[in-house]
Every structure is written in structure tokens, then in C-alpha cells.
Amino acid sequence: MRYGDFASICERSAVPVCRLFGNAVLPSCYLNVYSAKSALFVNLPDFVISIIAFFFIAYLAFRAHRKIDAVGRREMTLLLSFFCIMLAFNIAGADLIHGSSLVNKWLGVVNTALVVSFFWALILFGAVGFQIMADGSLKSMLTIIGTSLIILISMGYIAADTALGISDGLKPKPSDPLYSPGVFTIYLVFPLVAIVIFGLLQMTIVIKFLSARLPMVWLLCAFICFAAGQAIMFGASKKMCESTNRRIDGAFFATLLDTAAMSCVYGFWSAITVDDSNVYEEEEYKF
């Protein structure tokens, strides 16, 4: 696969970013379609699991918010809320096809921008434990929200320019309509970099400052779930669709495993923010 080329990706799996390139960009095997007024359900199983995931993550956000004495509770609540927003737009932009090509493209734009800004927020959340700024403070929250909004708008412009040809600088050429190195970098490469940075930050906190090692299990599970979800989405979705007679594809399991990964991140945070001071070293370092 050529770097920046979405042809093989969009041919194997129905990811929201493919909407940037037009309504005709569908996987070679797509699920049974169900009509719903002005829109079509093109992935009912993923729609259902996304609804369940939304309420489950919202429940975790509520629990995080209730942990009054936990360090980083506001930042965790914000991160979980961000994930819920991403799930909501995934439903609108991946599981439904709307009658208007322009609506579909804009939903692809928003989905792309949300993914990038979420992983940017994940990096910032990973740095909360170093207490560069007091956790839960106005400065900390505004930093995460403000920079994430800047990333959202910036990446949204790149995606919109690619989809709509606002400046003609990023729109793919007619001879190569699914080639976009810019979108490829921000949508596929940057999240991987963000996960590596987040993992290194959390391992540094656990290994250097905490006496407990059990939280590393949560972190490892999060990485495994995320990696498995992406592998199924991009590697096995087409075969899964064909073998189930177009009843289910990799998107269902990707959403399920991404939600599991986010739950493990919550579990990791909860494990290292317990009130028992015995888990901390003499430096009294807190996450």
C-alpha cells in the first residue's frame, strides 16, 4: 500500500474518513442496507454497539466526576466526554448514509477532525500526572479544551479542503482520487504516535514514582484492545463481511474493542488514583 493512498483501506473497510472522497467510495463488501427516511443504515450492528458504548462511557464519565478526591478527575471526565462525542459522530458519519453528498462529506470532515483532536487530548491527559499544571484547575482545563479546539479546527480545515477543494491545494487529483498524504498522516499516523507518547508517559509515572505495578496490566490491556480493534477493522473486515453474508463486519468489533480500550484507560487511571497513600513512594507523588 502506498503512503497516503486510501484505495485499499476504503475497499476493505467502511471507515468515516472515506466519506471525504465521495458517496461512491464504499467497501467491496458492505452490509445489508436498511432505509430510515432520508438516510440509510449501512451498518446496523455498529450503530447498536455504538449506542451501548455511548451510554457505558457516559456512565464511566459520571463515575469519574464523582471521584471527588481523585487527581485528574476533571481531565478524565473531559476525555471520556470527548470519546462520547466521537461515538455520536461515528454513528452519524459511518453507520448512516444521507441523501446529500455534501452532508456525508461534512460528516467525514467532522469525524476526521474529532479523531485527531481526541488523540491530542489523550496526550495532554497523559501529562496531567506530572503536575506541570495543577490538575482540575482552570488553567489545566482551558489548556486541554483550547488546544483541542485549535487542533479540531485546523484538522477540520485540512479534511474539508481535501473533500471540497476549498483552495484546490489538498484535493486529490482526478487521476488519483483516493490519494491524500495529509489526511493519511493526521488520521492514521498521528493517533499511533499519540498512543505511543501516552503509553510512555504513563509507564514513566508508574515505574518511576509509584510502588504499585498492577496498574500496568490495565495499560497493557488498553493497548491490546486498541491494536486488536484496528487489526480487525483494517485487516479482517472484508473477510468477516463475506463470511457472515453481509451481516457484520470489522466496524462492530473495532467499536467494541475501542470502547474496551477506553474503559481500560479509565481502569488504569482509577487504579493509580486510589486514596490509599501506601501506593505512593516517599516523594508523595500523585497522578
Backbone as a ProteinNet text record, in pm:
[ID]
protein_1_A
[PRIMARY]
MRYGDFASICERSAVPVCRLFGNAVLPSCYLNVYSAKSALFVNLPDFVISIIAFFFIAYLAFRAHRKIDAVGRREMTLLLSFFCIMLAFNIAGADLIHGSSLVNKWLGVVNTALVVSFFWALILFGAVGFQIMADGSLKSMLTIIGTSLIILISMGYIAADTALGISDGLKPKPSDPLYSPGVFTIYLVFPLVAIVIFGLLQMTIVIKFLSARLPMVWLLCAFICFAAGQAIMFGASKKMCESTNRRIDGAFFATLLDTAAMSCVYGFWSAITVDDSNVYEEEEYKF
[TERTIARY]
84.7	0	87.7	58	133.9	94.6	195.7	168	76.5	-33.2	-128.2	-242.4	-236.8	-339	-447.2	-571.4	-683.9	-759	-714.1	-788.6	-806.9	-699	-709	-780.7	-763.3	-829.5	-980.6	-1024.8	-1168.3	-1231.4	-1150.2	-1201.4	-1226.8	-1149	-1159.8	-1253.3	-1263.6	-1341.9	-1410.7	-1525.2	-1604.7	-1568.1	-1459.4	-1419.2	-1473	-1506.6	-1568.3	-1485	-1352.7	-1267.2	-1289.9	-1338.1	-1362.6	-1473.1	-1557.7	-1664.4	-1607.6	-1484.8	-1422.9	-1411.4	-1404.4	-1378	-1504.1	-1622.2	-1746.8	-1831.3	-1960.2	-2054.9	-2022.2	-1956.8	-1931.4	-1820	-1750.1	-1638.9	-1693.7	-1720.2	-1773.6	-1683.8	-1681.7	-1603.1	-1660.4	-1577.4	-1623.4	-1732.1	-1728.5	-1835.7	-1895	-2017	-2082.4	-2206.5	-2246.8	-2353.6	-2489.9	-2585.9	-2723.9	-2772.1	-2840.1	-2881.4	-3028.2	-3056.7	-3193.8	-3227.1	-3344.1	-3381.6	-3440.8	-3412.7	-3468.9	-3492.8	-3608.3	-3646	-3540.1	-3470	-3375.9	-3236.4	-3220.2	-3088.5	-3099.3	-2985.6	-2978.6	-2887.1	-2935.2	-2848.4	-2758	-2629.9	-2536.4	-2455.6	-2471.5	-2402.1	-2482.5	-2589.3	-2678.1	-2608.8	-2528	-2459.8	-2370.4	-2296.1	-2210.1	-2293.1	-2406.7	-2497.1	-2542.6	-2581.2	-2630	-2518.9	-2401	-2291.9	-2241.3	-2251.1	-2209.2	-2302.6	-2432.4	-2529.2	-2499	-2475.8	-2444.4	-2314.3	-2213.7	-2084	-2097.6	-2181.2	-2201.7	-2250.1	-2351.9	-2407.8	-2311.6	-2235.9	-2139.9	-2027.9	-1973.2	-1866.2	-1920.1	-2044.5	-2107	-2118	-2147.7	-2153.4	-2015.9	-1910.3	-1775	-1737.7	-1781.5	-1755.9	-1824.5	-1947.1	-2019.7	-1946	-1895.7	-1820.5	-1691.2	-1624.7	-1500.2	-1527.9	-1635.8	-1670.8	-1703.1	-1756.5	-1794.1	-1674.5	-1558.1	-1438.3	-1376.8	-1435.5	-1402.1	-1253.9	-1196	-1057	-954.9	-1001.4	-908.9	-839.5	-710.8	-633.1	-661.6	-688.8	-715.3	-857.3	-949.9	-1087	-1156.2	-1131.9	-1195.8	-1140	-1010.9	-949.6	-998	-1013.5	-1064.5	-1209.5	-1288.5	-1427.6	-1434.1	-1346.7	-1341.7	-1302.2	-1202.3	-1157.2	-1267.1	-1335.8	-1446	-1561	-1587.4	-1692.9	-1656.1	-1528.3	-1478.1	-1499.3	-1474.9	-1494.4	-1641.6	-1730.7	-1874.7	-1914	-1858.6	-1886.4	-1838.6	-1721.3	-1667.5	-1757.7	-1811.8	-1904.6	-2031.2	-2081.9	-2204.7	-2185.7	-2073.6	-2049.6	-2010	-1958.6	-1931.8	-2062.7	-2163.9	-2295.5	-2349.6	-2342.2	-2396.4	-2313.1	-2181.7	-2093.1	-2044.9	-2064.6	-2016.8	-2128.9	-2227.5	-2332.9	-2452.4	-2456	-2565.9	-2510.5	-2582.4	-2553.2	-2672.7	-2646.3	-2753	-2774	-2889.8	-2923.6	-2834.1	-2779.6	-2694.4	-2547.6	-2481.1	-2338.2	-2258.7	-2305.8	-2237.1	-2243.9	-2360	-2375.1	-2280.4	-2272.7	-2182.9	-2037.3	-1999.4	-1861.2	-1831.3	-1925.2	-1902.3	-1896.9	-1976.6	-1969.3	-1834.1	-1782.6	-1648.5	-1543	-1562.6	-1471	-1470.5	-1590.8	-1602	-1544.2	-1573.5	-1519.4	-1367.7	-1309.4	-1163.8	-1103	-1159.2	-1107.9	-1123.7	-1235.5	-1259.3	-1159	-1127.6	-1030.9	-895.4	-849.8	-718.5	-718.4	-821.8	-825.7	-840.8	-910.5	-922	-785.3	-707.2	-576.3	-480.1	-499.8	-422.6	-458.9	-589.4	-633.9	-580.1	-567.2	-512.1	-367.8	-289.4	-151	-149.6	-233.6	-237.1	-284.2	-380.4	-425.7	-311.5	-231	-118.4	-16.8	-11.8	85.4	32.8	-95.4	-154.7	-80.8	-38	27	158.1	218.9	344.8	324	196.5	160.8	231.8	246	300.3	207.8	79.3	-23.3	-109.6	-163.4	-247	-365.5	-383.8	-493.2	-627.2	-719.4	-852.4	-863.1	-749.7	-751.7	-806.8	-846.8	-898.4	-792.8	-668.6	-559.3	-542.1	-548.4	-534.5	-648.6	-770.8	-887.6	-890.2	-857.5	-857.5	-747.9	-635.4	-527.7	-572.6	-636.1	-683.6	-794.2	-893.7	-1007.2	-963.3	-884.6	-843.5	-756.9	-653.1	-564.9	-636.1	-727	-803.3	-894.7	-953	-1036.8	-954	-832.1	-743.2	-709.4	-678.1	-649.8	-773.5	-890.5	-1015.6	-1039.6	-1023.3	-1047.2	-941.1	-816.5	-706.6	-719	-741.2	-754.2	-884.2	-986	-1110.7	-1092.2	-1007.4	-981.3	-907	-808.3	-734.5	-828.8	-916.5	-1012.1	-1112.1	-1160.3	-1256.7	-1194.7	-1070.6	-1001.7	-982.2	-954.5	-938.4	-1070.1	-1179.1	-1309.1	-1375.4	-1362.1	-1439.2	-1355.6	-1223.7	-1137.5	-1150.1	-1147	-1162.6	-1053.6	-930.8	-819.5	-756.8	-805.7	-750.4	-607.3	-560.4	-424.6	-415.4	-522.9	-520.4	-614.6	-703.8	-799.8	-726.5	-756.1	-689.4	-713.9	-617.4	-630.1	-731.3	-801.5	-898.4	-836	-707.5	-639.8	-603.6	-608.5	-573.7	-667.4	-797.2	-897.8	-893.6	-821.8	-816.4	-677.2	-600	-463.9	-456.8	-428.3	-420.2	-319.9	-193.5	-91.9	-122.3	-181.3	-212.1	-313.1	-424.6	-527.8	-475.5	-398.6	-339.3	-254.1	-177.6	-88.4	-166.2	-264.2	-334.9	-433.2	-490.2	-595.4	-540.3	-432.6	-380.5	-246.9	-158.4	-24.7	-24.8	-85.3	-82.7	-143	-258.2	-311	-213.2	-139.5	-40.1	70.8	116.4	219.2	166.5	41.5	-19.5	-28.2	-64.4	-75.7	60.2	163	298.2	341.2	317.3	353.1	276.6	146.6	64.3	116.5	146.5	196.9	328.1	419.3	548.5	532.7	442.7	417.5	364	268.4	208.9	306.4	386.1	486	590.8	625.5	720.5	665.2	538	474.5	472.6	430.3	416.6	552.3	647.8	777.8	861.7	860	947.8	891	759.3	703.4	612.9	555.6	460.9	520.8	487.4	535.6	449.6	323.2	232.9	262	257.3	279.1	153.2	52.7	-70	-138	-136	-198.6	-143.9	-20.7	35.6	-45.6	-114.5	-199.6	-312.6	-371.6	-477.2	-424.1	-305.7	-246.6	-217.9	-164.9	-135.6	-264.2	-368.8	-498.4	-553.9	-534.6	-582.1	-512.2	-380	-304.7	-346.4	-365.8	-404.7	-541.6	-636.1	-771.6	-769.8	-695.9	-690.3	-625.5	-513.4	-443.3	-530.3	-601.4	-688.2	-802.5	-858.6	-967.1	-924.4	-805.4	-756.2	-721.1	-665.2	-628.7	-753.5	-860.1	-984.3	-1046.4	-1046.2	-1108.2	-1041.4	-909	-838.3	-789.7	-785.6	-731.9	-831.5	-939.3	-1030.5	-1174.5	-1202.1	-1339.8	-1403.7	-1330.1	-1384.1	-1416.8	-1325.5	-1348.6	-1464.3	-1474.4	-1583	-1717.7	-1721.9	-1844.8	-1887.5	-1792.1	-1822.1	-1864.1	-1797.1	-1825.4	-1957.1	-2008.1	-2135.5	-2250.3	-2226.5	-2329.1	-2378.6	-2281.3	-2305.1	-2389.1	-2372.9	-2447.4	-2365.5	-2234	-2148.4	-2009.9	-1940.7	-1805.2	-1714.2	-1596.2	-1498.2	-1531.7	-1618.8	-1653.1	-1716	-1799.2	-1863.8	-1759.2	-1663.2	-1561.7	-1461.6	-1437.5	-1348.2	-1408.6	-1537.9	-1604.8	-1606.3	-1635	-1637.8	-1500.6	-1395.6	-1261.5	-1206.2	-1240.8	-1200.1	-1264.6	-1390.6	-1459.6	-1395.4	-1357.6	-1288.4	-1154.5	-1083.7	-955.2	-975	-1078.7	-1106	-1144.1	-1216.1	-1251.6	-1127.3	-1030.3	-904.8	-823.3	-829.4	-762.8	-826.3	-959.2	-1027.6	-985.6	-977.8	-935.7	-794.5	-705.5	-567.9	-565.9	-638.1	-643.8	-700.8	-807.8	-870	-775.5	-694.4	-603.2	-488.9	-449.7	-336.3	-380.3	-510.8	-559.2	-639.4	-613.6	-681.6	-636	-719	-688.6	-583.9	-558.8	-461.5	-321.4	-263.5	-133.7	-20.5	-47.4	59.5	108.4	30.3	73.1	173.8	197.2	290.2	423.2	526.9	659.4	673.2	786.8	807.7	801.4	821.1	815.3	674.8	575.6	434.8	390.1	438.3	399.3	257	179.6	41.3	14	-75.1	-118.4	-223.1
-120.1	0	124.4	217.7	341	436.9	504.9	600.3	711.7	733.5	836.5	785.2	658.8	603.2	534	580.8	523.5	418.8	389.4	297.8	161.2	101.9	-31.6	-28.4	81.1	94	103.1	190.8	209.7	91.8	13.7	-104.9	-218.2	-219.8	-328.5	-296	-168.2	-134.4	0.9	13.4	136.5	230.5	303.2	399.3	537.6	620.3	751.5	840.1	828.6	915.9	895.9	778.9	751.4	839.9	895.2	984.8	1113	1145.4	1265.3	1257	1135.6	1115.8	1089.6	1103.3	1092.3	973	978.4	871.7	739.1	744.2	622.4	537.3	592.6	519.5	427.5	304.4	203.9	80.7	3.9	-120.1	-218.9	-310	-407.4	-497.6	-519.7	-593.9	-504.3	-458.8	-374.4	-446	-408.4	-479.9	-450.9	-533	-514.2	-374.6	-308.7	-170	-164.4	-77.1	-56.6	91.5	121.4	260.9	322.6	451.6	527.2	669.9	693.3	824	876.5	983.5	1045.4	984.5	882.4	821.3	669.9	606.8	461.3	407.9	305.1	236.2	143.3	173.8	89.5	-1	18.1	-68.6	-74	-151.2	-158.8	-217.2	-323.7	-376.7	-272.7	-195.1	-93.1	18.9	49.6	150.7	109.2	-16.9	-66.5	-64.8	-117.3	-123.6	16.4	109.3	247.2	313.5	285.5	338.7	285.2	154.5	93.2	150.8	162.5	216.3	359.8	437.6	577.7	586.9	509.2	516.1	456.9	355.2	295.9	394.8	459.5	556.7	678.6	716.7	827.2	791.4	664.5	618.4	626.6	588.8	599	745.3	834	977.3	1026.9	978.9	1015.6	964.8	842.6	786.3	863.3	899.1	975.6	1109.9	1173	1303.1	1293.2	1179.1	1159.8	1130.3	1099.3	1071.1	1203.9	1262.3	1397.9	1414.3	1315.5	1328.1	1274.9	1221.9	1162.8	1271.8	1258.2	1354.2	1332.8	1439.5	1430.5	1390.8	1400.9	1354.9	1441.6	1570.7	1657.8	1630.7	1607.4	1577.4	1443.2	1343.7	1214.4	1225.8	1301.1	1323.1	1389.2	1484.8	1553.1	1457.6	1373.8	1279.2	1179.4	1128.2	1034.4	1102	1226.9	1301.8	1322.6	1347.6	1364.3	1235.5	1122.1	992.7	972	1014.7	1004.1	1086.9	1207.4	1291.5	1221.7	1159.9	1089.8	972.4	902.1	792.6	842.9	956.5	1012.7	1047.6	1109.7	1146.1	1025	921.2	797.1	733.7	742	691	765.8	899.2	981.2	972.3	958.4	965.4	834.1	723.2	594.8	493.2	497.9	396.9	438.3	564.8	615.4	680.1	665.3	741	831.1	959.5	1057.2	1086.5	1141.9	1166.7	1268	1359.5	1465	1424.4	1431.3	1401.1	1501	1627.6	1731.5	1703	1656.1	1621.1	1508.8	1407.7	1294.8	1339.6	1429.2	1477.8	1556.6	1642.2	1721.9	1634.4	1529.8	1436.4	1365	1334.4	1277.4	1374.3	1502.4	1607.6	1614.7	1619.1	1630.5	1506.9	1389	1265.5	1265.6	1305.5	1309	1405.2	1525	1625.3	1581.1	1515.8	1469.4	1362.3	1271.5	1165.8	1226.2	1321.1	1382.7	1460.4	1539.3	1620.3	1532.8	1420	1329.1	1273.9	1232.3	1175.9	1283.7	1406.7	1516.8	1534.4	1528.5	1539.3	1423.2	1305	1189.4	1215.2	1277.9	1312.5	1408.2	1511.7	1609.4	1546.4	1456.4	1385.6	1302.5	1242.5	1163.5	1245.8	1375.2	1463.1	1520.9	1498.8	1554.3	1504	1377.7	1318.1	1382.7	1457.1	1523.4	1657.3	1694	1813.3	1939.5	1947.9	2069.9	2186.5	2156.5	2248.8	2172.9	2242.5	2177	2109.9	1981.1	1908.6	1966.7	1969.2	2020.7	2171.5	2239.4	2385.6	2442.3	2567.6	2633.7	2635	2656.2	2660.2	2525.9	2417.7	2283.3	2251.3	2281.2	2250.1	2335	2463.4	2550.2	2510.7	2462	2416.8	2299	2202.8	2084.7	2122	2195.7	2231.4	2326.2	2427.8	2527.8	2470.6	2394.9	2338.2	2230.8	2156.1	2054.4	2120	2235.5	2308.4	2361.7	2408.3	2455.3	2340.5	2224.2	2105.1	2065.7	2070.2	2033.1	2121.4	2251.7	2345.3	2329.9	2316.4	2304.3	2176.7	2065.6	1938.2	1931.8	2001.3	2008.1	2080.6	2184.9	2257.1	2167.5	2092.3	2002	1899.7	1843.7	1744.8	1808.5	1929.2	1997.4	2036.4	2082.3	2118.7	1996.2	1882.8	1758	1714.1	1726.2	1679.1	1774.3	1903.8	2003	2089.4	2079.2	2157.6	2306.6	2347.3	2488.3	2573.4	2524.7	2600.1	2528.3	2408.7	2323.9	2277.1	2305.4	2264.1	2121.9	2072.9	1940.5	1841	1889.6	1799.3	1700.6	1572	1472	1497.9	1460.6	1477.4	1376.9	1412.1	1319.3	1186.1	1190.1	1066.9	978	1035.1	960.6	1007.1	976.2	1037.8	998.2	892.2	846.4	863	952.4	974.4	1106.3	1097.4	1218.1	1194.5	1226.4	1207.5	1287	1405.7	1488.4	1422.2	1378.5	1312.3	1179.2	1108.9	982.1	1003.2	1110.4	1138.9	1173.7	1262.9	1306.9	1201.8	1121.6	1027.4	892.1	847.2	714.2	714.4	804.8	805.5	876	994.1	1070.6	994.5	926.6	851.3	746.8	681.1	582.9	650.6	765.6	841.4	885.1	930.8	977.3	864.4	746.3	631.5	594	597.8	567.7	670	798.7	903.3	885.9	861.4	840.4	721.7	612.7	494.2	520.2	590.1	620.6	710.9	808.3	897.5	820.7	730.7	656	554.2	491.2	396.5	468.1	589.8	668.9	697.8	734.1	763	638.7	526.3	404.3	352.2	344.8	285	375.1	504.5	595	642.7	663.1	728	640.1	534	452.9	318.8	272.7	141.5	29.4	58.1	-42.5	-65.7	-191.8	-226.8	-282	-314.7	-371.4	-282.6	-149	-63.7	-85.2	-136.6	-162.3	-264.8	-353.1	-452.9	-383.3	-282.4	-204.5	-137.3	-80.9	-10.9	-108.1	-224.4	-326.1	-372.7	-392.7	-434.5	-328.8	-201.7	-93.5	-98.5	-119	-126.8	-247.8	-360.9	-483.6	-466.8	-409.7	-389.2	-296.2	-186.8	-91.4	-155.1	-224.3	-288	-394.4	-472.2	-577.3	-515.7	-405.6	-338.7	-287	-226.7	-174	-286.9	-395	-509.5	-571.1	-583.7	-638.8	-543.5	-414.5	-315.1	-309.7	-303.1	-283.7	-413.6	-520.8	-643.8	-755.3	-758.5	-872.7	-834.2	-704.9	-660.2	-719.2	-718.1	-768.4	-917	-995.6	-1140.4	-1169.1	-1089.9	-1106.7	-1077.2	-973	-936.4	-1047.1	-1099.5	-1204.1	-1334.2	-1369.2	-1497.8	-1496.5	-1378.8	-1369.7	-1328.6	-1333.9	-1297.8	-1154.7	-1063.8	-920.2	-883.3	-959.9	-930	-848.8	-865.9	-795.8	-779	-672.6	-651.4	-604.9	-562.6	-527.2	-403.8	-316.4	-193.1	-222.3	-325.5	-363.8	-396.2	-480.4	-522.4	-410.2	-325	-210.7	-116.5	-87.2	-1.3	-66.4	-196	-269.2	-266.8	-293.5	-300.1	-161.5	-61.6	75.9	120.3	82.3	113.6	40	-86	-163.4	-98.8	-49.1	17.6	143.2	219.9	341.2	306.7	196.4	151	111.6	50.9	12.5	135.8	240.6	365.9	421.7	414.1	456.5	369.4	237	146	175.9	208.5	243.7	370.6	471.8	597.4	574.3	495.2	468.6	393.4	303.3	221.8	303	410.3	488.5	616.8	631.4	749.1	708.8	589	546.4	634.3	643.1	731.6	675.8	543.5	482.2	535.3	609.3	670.1	570.1	443.9	344	308.3	339.6	303.7	403.1	511.6	611.8	602	641.8	642.8	760.4	772.1	877.1	1016.8	1027.7	1158.2	1216.4	1132.3	1171.7	1224.9	1158.5	1195.4	1147.4	1232	1195.9	1216.6	1133.7	1146.7	1256.3
0	0	0	-88	-98	13.3	70.6	177.3	124	195	155.7	69.7	30.2	-58.5	23.6	9.6	82.9	1.3	-119.1	-205.4	-141	-92.9	-33.8	100.1	175.5	305.6	287.8	198.8	177.5	105.1	35.8	-31.8	67	176.6	274.1	390.3	428.3	546.8	529.2	596.5	585.9	700.2	685.9	788.4	750.4	849.5	821	730	738.4	657.9	508.7	469.4	327.4	270.6	359.2	313.1	251.5	286.8	229.9	78.8	28.6	-113.8	-195.7	-133	-208.8	-169	-204	-170.3	-236.2	-350.8	-427	-366.2	-267.7	-207	-99.1	-136.1	-45.5	-48.4	61.3	59.4	-40.4	-86	-185	-128.6	3.2	70.2	177.2	155.6	254.8	308.1	427.7	496.5	435.2	476	431	471.4	379.3	398.7	439.7	537.3	583.8	570.9	518.2	495.7	622.3	639.6	753.1	707	645.6	593	495	531.9	438.8	445.8	528.9	544.8	532.6	511.3	502.1	610.7	682.4	777.9	697.8	695.3	620.8	713.5	845.5	940.4	1069.9	1067.2	1183.4	1307.1	1294.6	1414	1482	1402.3	1461.5	1522.6	1463.1	1518.2	1658.4	1672.7	1801.6	1906.5	1870.7	1968.3	2002.9	1908.4	1935.5	2035.8	2026	2122.1	2261.8	2270.9	2400.2	2455.9	2368.4	2410.5	2459.7	2392	2431.2	2575.7	2609	2744.5	2847.7	2808.2	2901.8	2934.1	2831.6	2854.6	2929.5	2900.3	2974.9	3122.7	3151.3	3290.8	3356.4	3283.2	3337	3362.9	3273.9	3293.6	3420.4	3442.7	3564.8	3688.5	3681.8	3794.5	3818.8	3709.8	3724.1	3790.4	3749.8	3806.7	3955.4	3998	4138.6	4228.5	4169.2	4249.2	4294.1	4395	4436.6	4469.7	4536.6	4582.7	4482.3	4371	4273.4	4192.6	4177.7	4099.5	3950.8	3879.7	3736.5	3702.1	3799.6	3772.4	3667.3	3669.2	3570	3431.2	3423.9	3294.4	3240.1	3328.9	3285.3	3239.2	3314.4	3273.7	3136.9	3113.7	2984.7	2872.6	2897	2795.5	2760.6	2860.9	2836.6	2762.5	2796.2	2726.1	2579.6	2557.5	2421	2341	2405.2	2339.2	2304.8	2393.8	2366.2	2244.2	2233.9	2117.4	1989.8	1997.9	1883	1842.8	1941.3	1913.4	1845.4	1893.4	1836.1	1689.3	1655.9	1517.3	1433.4	1498.1	1425.9	1379.8	1465.3	1428.1	1306.8	1313.1	1204.9	1078.1	1093.6	977.9	923	996.1	947.8	931.3	1019.8	1017.1	932.1	894.5	811.9	685.4	576.9	454.8	429	418.5	399.3	251.4	221.1	81.8	14.2	90.5	36.1	41.5	-71.7	-76.7	6.2	6.9	83.2	233	280.9	423.2	460.1	375.4	401.3	407.7	318.5	319.4	446	486.1	606.5	731.3	734.6	846.8	848.9	729.9	721.6	771.1	739.5	785.8	938.4	996.7	1142.7	1210.6	1157.3	1214.1	1213.9	1101.7	1089.8	1190.9	1200.5	1293	1438.3	1469.7	1606.2	1647.6	1556.7	1587.8	1623.5	1541.5	1565.2	1696.4	1720.5	1843	1966.9	1955.4	2069.7	2108.8	2011	2043.5	2092.2	2049.3	2105.9	2254.2	2283.6	2422.8	2506.2	2445	2516.2	2559.5	2472	2507.1	2625.4	2620	2728.3	2858.2	2848.5	2968.2	3027.1	2941.2	2988.1	3064.2	3035	3101.8	3232.8	3261.7	3384.1	3507.5	3503.7	3618.7	3657.3	3568.7	3601	3672.2	3688.6	3764.3	3712.8	3581.6	3521.5	3553.3	3549.8	3597.5	3697.1	3794.3	3894.7	3826.7	3855.6	3790.8	3833.9	3740.4	3768.6	3772.7	3760.4	3765	3634.7	3639.4	3519.4	3409.2	3447.9	3351	3281.7	3359.7	3303.5	3207.6	3249.9	3167.1	3040.2	3054.2	2936.6	2837.9	2890.5	2802.6	2717.5	2781.6	2707.8	2610.5	2659.3	2573.5	2461.8	2497.6	2398.3	2288.3	2326.5	2223.4	2141.8	2205.9	2131.7	2028.5	2064.1	1968.6	1851.9	1882.4	1775.3	1680.5	1738.4	1656.8	1576.5	1641.4	1573.8	1452.1	1467.9	1357.8	1248.8	1289.8	1192.9	1111.1	1181.7	1111.2	1030.8	1082	1007.1	874.4	877.2	751.5	652.1	701.7	612.1	550.2	633.5	582.9	486.3	520.7	434.5	301.3	304.4	181.2	93.3	157.3	82.8	20.2	95.6	48.4	-50.2	-25.4	-101.5	-194.2	-182.3	-268.9	-244.7	-117.8	-83.6	-148.6	-143	-201.5	-320.9	-348.4	-454.8	-425.1	-304.5	-271.1	-218.9	-153.8	-92.5	-158.4	-240.5	-304.4	-396	-384	-469.2	-617.8	-698	-842.8	-898.4	-1003.7	-1063.9	-1105	-1140.4	-1179.9	-1061.4	-940.7	-819.4	-707	-717.2	-631	-483.6	-450.1	-311.4	-250.7	-307.7	-259.4	-184.7	-52.6	30.3	143.4	121.5	226.9	353.4	337.8	453.8	546.7	489.6	569.3	624.2	544.8	587.4	713	713.4	825.7	951.7	939.1	1059.3	1109.6	1020.4	1060.5	1104.2	1040.8	1069.9	1143.8	1107.7	1167.8	1303.3	1309.2	1433.7	1552.2	1537.3	1652.2	1705.7	1617.8	1663.3	1742.7	1693.6	1764.9	1901.2	1904.9	2030	2131.9	2086.1	2176.9	2234.6	2151.6	2199.1	2304.2	2276.5	2372.7	2503.4	2493.1	2612.8	2693.4	2625.6	2694	2765.4	2700	2760.6	2882.6	2873.1	2986.3	3106.7	3080.7	3191.5	3250.3	3166.6	3217.8	3301.7	3261.5	3340.1	3478.7	3484.8	3613.4	3702.5	3643.9	3723	3769.5	3677.8	3710.4	3799.9	3772.5	3845.3	3978.3	3984.7	4101.9	4188	4132.4	4209	4247	4365.8	4408.9	4351.9	4319.9	4264.5	4116.8	4073.9	3933	3866.7	3946.1	3892.1	3788.3	3804.8	3702.3	3561.9	3550.7	3418.3	3341	3413.6	3347.9	3272.8	3337.7	3272.2	3145.7	3156.6	3042.3	2928.7	2962.6	2861	2793.2	2871.2	2815	2720.1	2754.1	2667.4	2532.6	2534.2	2408.8	2326.6	2393.3	2322.6	2258.1	2332.3	2278.7	2158.4	2170.4	2059.1	1936.6	1957	1844.9	1779	1860.2	1805.7	1724.9	1775.9	1705.2	1569	1563.3	1435.9	1339.5	1393	1308.3	1244.4	1324.2	1270.9	1169.8	1203.1	1116	979.3	979.4	853.2	788.4	866.4	811.7	789.2	868.7	861.5	830.5	815.2	796.6	670.8	560.8	434.1	442.8	497.4	510.1	604.5	710.5	806.3	740.8	661.1	589.6	493.6	419.1	320.9	387.9	498.1	564	641.2	677.5	750.4	658.9	529.2	431.8	452.8	473.5	486	608.6	716.3	838.2	938.5	937.3	1033.1	972.9	1011.8	961.2	1075.1	1039.7	1140.9	1221.3	1169.5	1240.1	1375.8	1381.1	1507.3	1612.8	1577.4	1673.6	1702.5	1604	1627.3	1730.6	1718.2	1816.2	1953.4	1956.6	2082.5	2150.6	2075.1	2132.4	2165.3	2084.8	2117.8	2249.1	2267.8	2392.5	2509.9	2486	2589.2	2623.5	2520.9	2543.6	2627.6	2597.2	2674.1	2817.7	2834	2968.4	3047.1	2979.3	3044.5	3083.8	3001.2	3037.4	3164.6	3172	3294.2	3412.3	3389.9	3495.4	3543.4	3448.3	3482.6	3568	3523.2	3599.4	3738.7	3748.1	3876.4	3969.7	3911.3	3991.5	4050.6	3983.4	4034.1	4103.4	4121.1	4193.6	4316.3	4368	4490.4	4605.9	4707.5	4819.8	4915.2	4904.3	4993.6	4962.8	5054.6	5029.6	5027.2	5065.2	5066.8	4928.1	4825.5	4690.6	4636.5	4708.9	4661.2	4734.7	4670.3	4729.9	4825.1	4888.3	4987.3	4927.4	4794.3	4732.2	4735	4773.3	4777.5	4641.4	4538.8	4402.6	4377.9	4315.3	4283.4	4136.6	4085.1	3945.3	3938.2
[MASK]
+++++++++++++++++++++++++++++++++++++++++++++++++++++++++++++++++++++++++++++++++++++++++++++++++++++++++++++++++++++++++++++++++++++++++++++++++++++++++++++++++++++++++++++++++++++++++++++++++++++++++++++++++++++++++++++++++++++++++++++++++++++++++++++++++++++++++++++++++++++++++++++++

